[in-house]
Amino acid sequence: MSTRAVHFYRNPTADSGNIPEAIQSYKTALKLKPDFPDAFCNLCHCLQIVCYWTDYESRMTKLISIVGDQLQRNRLPSVHPHHSMLYPLSHDYRKAIGERHANLCIEKVMILHKPPYKFSRNLPNGTRLRIGYVSSDFVNHPTSHLMQSLPGFHNRSKVEVFCYSLAPDDGTNFRAKVSREAEHFADLSQVTCNGKAADRIYADGNHILVNMNGYTKGASNEIFALKPAPIQVMWLGYPGKAPSLKYLPLVVPQRIHPYLV
């Protein structure tokens, strides 16, 4: 088996929680190819999860060197933006990592050759403000633990709420509460084409679209790269820089949260 095959075949074991097996797989890949940056950076992440601190400083020195070289060569960094917050990287490095991954989202949607969506600059009198929330965490997840009551708190005489789930129903009360209290709830987990998902959101006429994932697991930032709403913001789910100023320029600060309801 090639080193690339070892890396990508075994990568799901980490996502499924089988960290020891993932660690062994990355070590095997590195034995076959010592200069394998993806395998090394993923190994660093797994070792950090299990709190293995032996040789930590030397690992971080090498990881920072790898990231610096990749950024200088304008390559996609082997460190994921979400993981970058765990390492002693500079803020400039973290910002650059996020921007490179954001550009990847743009490149992915460019192959769809979709024309840009068109929006009216005026909100007709009597039209409610339409706000759409997009997340893979409308399930038993800390994000839902925090915001499960939010859809029901909006003033429905002024605001029409849409929730778009990127994850299937897990049968929990958290999912049930969000889907019940949102005026409109759509499960997009089976819509594998980001273009079709964006079309659905655009058809609903959202004025503001809220990205609640950022770079966390289950995100579909490609949807936001297609710009299906005239105003797109990021809120709550990701404690870092917005994926890209090109399609997600705003992060909602804590001090204006009361004005969302």
Summary of the structure (lengths in Angstrom):
residues: 261
radius of gyration: 20.2
end to end distance: 54.6
largest distance: 66.3
contacts: 784
relative contact order: 0.11
helix: 47%
strand: 11%
